[in-house]
């Protein structure tokens, strides 16, 4: 017995969810609704990202070279909810696959006002990212199932840093600077875009499946920078499958 449920949730926020859930039988269907509208992350020709569910942190410096970062504006937090019914939990598992378009913007700048008097160097950095998590809640009084993995998974995260001592070099020759003149660009990326979660320990009845997302740990920046994350559109697929063991007879 196999069930497939495809849920389209276009940039939904917790605050804008206004839907119930319908539980699909093996020969039935599934419905999902949201008041969040339909919007997607779009990369503009100037490098800006519009649409989707966004959050952002900006860092600037004052005349004295002191860096100040804003608190997070907007929200990358959102969720999508599905319902599924299993008539028998013996040997059944759910395979939950949230997939999403994720946009990241990491903009960094260095300024002569940032020069460290001790090292003569300047540095700015930005980290933007989004993590996803799946939870499954019994709706018919069953015991809670096990979701693997149980924690947040990074769907997209990028870290960018620029460091240089060229501003000092404008006043001194490179040969007179320990280590010479330098300009360093550092970028790191982690991506998933979609991931299969396995839900086991099921029993007969209804289950609510929720996927939610939030900004990655360390979201923000230093120096002069901008960090922005965007989610949308996203969809979630829920399938019911039987457990099969390699090179052995399935007892169910």
matplotlib code that plots the C-alpha trace (Angstrom):
import matplotlib.pyplot as plt

x = [0.0, 1.4, 0.1, 1.4, 0.5, 1.8, 1.4, 2.1, 2.7, 3.9, 5.9, 3.6, 4.0, 2.8, 0.8, -1.0, -2.0, -5.7, -6.3, -7.5, -6.1, -7.7, -6.6, -6.1, -7.2, -5.3, -7.8, -8.7, -7.1, -5.6, -6.4, -4.4, -5.1, -3.4, -4.0, -0.4, -0.8, 1.5, 4.9, 8.4, 12.0, 13.2, 16.7, 16.7, 19.3, 20.8, 21.5, 18.5, 16.1, 12.4, 9.3, 9.2, 9.4, 12.4, 14.5, 17.5, 20.3, 22.3, 25.6, 27.0, 29.8, 29.9, 32.5, 34.6, 34.7, 32.4, 30.2, 26.5, 24.2, 20.4, 18.2, 16.6, 13.9, 11.3, 10.9, 12.3, 10.1, 7.2, 5.5, 3.4, 1.0, -0.2, -2.5, -2.3, -4.2, -2.8, -5.1, -2.4, 0.9, 2.5, 5.7, 4.6, 6.8, 6.1, 8.6, 8.4, 10.2, 10.0, 11.5, 12.0, 13.5, 15.9, 17.5, 20.6, 22.1, 25.5, 26.8, 30.1, 32.1, 35.4, 36.2, 39.3, 37.4, 37.5, 41.3, 42.6, 45.4, 47.2, 47.1, 46.4, 43.7, 40.0, 37.3, 33.6, 31.5, 27.9, 26.1, 22.7, 20.9, 17.6, 17.1, 14.1, 12.6, 9.8, 7.5, 4.7, 1.8, -0.7, -4.3, -6.1, -4.5, -1.6, 1.9, 4.2, 6.2, 9.9, 11.1, 14.6, 16.4, 14.7, 16.5, 16.9, 18.6, 20.4, 18.7, 21.0, 23.6, 26.4, 29.2, 31.2, 34.2, 36.5, 39.7, 42.4, 45.3, 45.4, 44.3, 47.5, 49.4, 48.3, 50.3, 53.2, 54.9, 54.0, 57.5, 57.4, 54.3, 54.7, 53.2, 53.0, 49.7, 46.7, 43.1, 41.2, 37.8, 36.3, 33.1, 31.5, 28.2, 26.0, 23.0, 20.2, 17.1, 15.2, 15.6, 13.9, 12.7, 11.7, 8.8, 8.6, 6.7, 3.3, 0.0, -3.5, -5.0, -4.5, -1.3, -0.5, 2.8, 4.4, 7.5, 8.8, 11.8, 13.9, 17.1, 20.3, 22.4, 24.8, 22.5, 23.9, 27.1, 30.0, 31.6, 29.7, 27.4, 24.0, 22.6, 19.3, 17.5, 14.4, 12.1, 9.5, 7.9, 8.1, 6.3, 6.0, 5.5, 4.3, 4.4, 3.5, 5.7, 6.3, 9.6, 11.7, 14.9, 17.7, 18.2, 15.4, 11.7, 9.4, 7.2, 4.4]
y = [0.0, 3.3, 6.8, 10.0, 13.4, 16.5, 19.8, 23.1, 25.9, 29.0, 31.1, 30.5, 32.1, 30.8, 34.0, 33.6, 30.0, 29.7, 26.2, 22.9, 19.5, 16.7, 13.1, 11.0, 7.5, 5.1, 5.9, 9.4, 12.8, 15.6, 19.3, 22.2, 25.9, 29.0, 32.7, 33.5, 34.1, 33.0, 34.5, 33.3, 34.5, 36.4, 37.5, 40.9, 42.2, 44.5, 41.6, 42.3, 39.5, 40.2, 38.1, 35.0, 35.0, 37.1, 38.1, 40.5, 41.9, 45.0, 46.2, 49.7, 51.7, 55.2, 58.0, 56.4, 53.1, 51.3, 48.6, 48.4, 45.6, 45.9, 43.3, 40.8, 42.5, 40.4, 36.7, 33.6, 31.6, 29.7, 26.3, 24.0, 21.4, 18.1, 15.3, 11.6, 8.5, 5.0, 2.0, -0.1, 1.0, -2.5, -2.1, 1.3, 4.4, 7.9, 9.4, 13.2, 15.4, 19.2, 21.0, 24.7, 27.5, 29.4, 32.7, 34.0, 37.5, 38.2, 41.7, 42.8, 46.0, 47.2, 50.8, 52.7, 53.8, 50.2, 50.0, 48.2, 50.3, 47.1, 45.0, 47.6, 45.3, 45.6, 42.8, 42.4, 39.2, 38.0, 34.7, 33.9, 30.6, 28.7, 25.5, 23.1, 20.6, 18.0, 17.1, 14.5, 14.7, 11.8, 12.9, 9.8, 9.2, 7.1, 7.2, 9.8, 8.4, 8.8, 11.3, 10.7, 13.1, 14.8, 18.1, 21.0, 20.4, 23.2, 23.7, 26.6, 28.6, 30.8, 32.7, 35.4, 37.4, 40.0, 41.1, 43.4, 45.6, 47.7, 50.8, 50.6, 50.0, 53.3, 55.0, 52.5, 50.4, 46.7, 45.7, 47.6, 45.7, 42.3, 39.7, 42.1, 43.5, 41.2, 41.0, 37.9, 36.6, 33.7, 32.0, 28.8, 27.2, 24.3, 23.2, 20.6, 22.1, 19.0, 16.1, 12.8, 12.4, 9.0, 8.6, 5.2, 3.8, 4.3, 2.9, 3.0, 6.5, 10.0, 12.0, 15.7, 16.4, 19.8, 21.3, 24.6, 26.7, 29.4, 31.4, 29.3, 29.7, 32.6, 34.6, 38.1, 39.9, 42.1, 45.3, 46.7, 44.0, 42.7, 39.2, 38.2, 34.8, 34.1, 31.1, 30.4, 28.6, 25.4, 22.0, 19.0, 15.4, 12.7, 9.0, 5.9, 2.9, -0.5, -1.4, -3.9, -5.6, -6.3, -10.0, -11.1, -11.9, -9.1, -10.5, -8.0]
z = [0.0, -1.0, -0.5, -2.2, -1.0, -2.6, -0.7, -2.3, 0.3, -1.4, 1.1, 4.1, 7.5, 10.8, 11.3, 7.9, 8.1, 8.0, 6.9, 8.2, 7.2, 5.3, 5.9, 2.7, 2.4, 0.1, -2.7, -1.5, -1.9, 0.0, 0.3, 1.7, 1.9, 3.2, 3.4, 2.7, -1.0, -3.8, -3.9, -4.8, -4.3, -7.4, -8.1, -9.7, -12.2, -9.6, -7.2, -4.9, -3.9, -3.9, -2.9, -0.7, 3.0, 4.0, 6.9, 7.0, 9.2, 8.2, 9.7, 9.3, 10.8, 12.2, 11.7, 14.4, 12.7, 15.2, 13.6, 14.6, 13.4, 13.3, 14.8, 12.5, 10.3, 8.6, 9.4, 7.8, 10.1, 8.4, 8.1, 6.1, 7.4, 5.9, 7.2, 6.4, 7.6, 7.9, 8.4, 9.8, 11.3, 11.2, 9.2, 7.8, 7.5, 6.2, 3.9, 4.1, 1.6, 2.0, -1.1, -1.3, -3.3, -1.1, -1.9, -0.1, -0.2, 1.4, 0.8, 2.4, 2.2, 3.7, 4.5, 5.6, 8.7, 9.9, 10.0, 13.2, 14.6, 15.9, 12.7, 10.0, 8.5, 8.0, 7.8, 7.1, 7.0, 6.5, 7.1, 5.6, 5.8, 6.4, 8.4, 8.1, 10.5, 10.3, 13.2, 13.2, 15.8, 16.4, 15.8, 17.0, 20.5, 19.2, 20.7, 19.1, 16.2, 15.6, 13.0, 11.5, 11.6, 14.5, 14.4, 12.0, 8.6, 6.8, 3.4, 2.4, 4.3, 3.0, 4.8, 3.2, 4.6, 3.0, 4.7, 3.5, 4.6, 1.4, 3.2, 5.3, 2.1, 0.6, 3.4, 3.6, 1.0, 0.9, 1.6, 4.9, 6.1, 7.8, 5.5, 2.6, 1.2, 1.1, 0.0, 1.2, 0.1, 2.0, 1.0, 2.4, 1.3, 2.7, 0.6, 0.6, -1.2, -0.3, 2.2, 3.0, 6.6, 7.8, 10.3, 12.0, 15.0, 13.4, 14.4, 12.9, 12.8, 11.6, 11.8, 11.3, 9.5, 9.9, 8.3, 9.6, 8.8, 10.6, 10.0, 10.4, 13.5, 13.3, 10.9, 10.7, 9.9, 11.1, 9.8, 6.9, 5.6, 4.7, 5.3, 3.8, 3.4, 1.4, 1.2, -1.5, -3.1, -1.2, -1.4, 0.8, -0.3, 2.2, 1.2, 3.1, 2.5, 3.9, 5.5, 3.4, 4.6, 2.2, 1.4, 3.8, 3.6, 4.7, 7.5, 7.1]

ax = plt.figure().add_subplot(projection="3d")
ax.plot(x, y, z, "-o")
ax.set_aspect("equal")
plt.show()
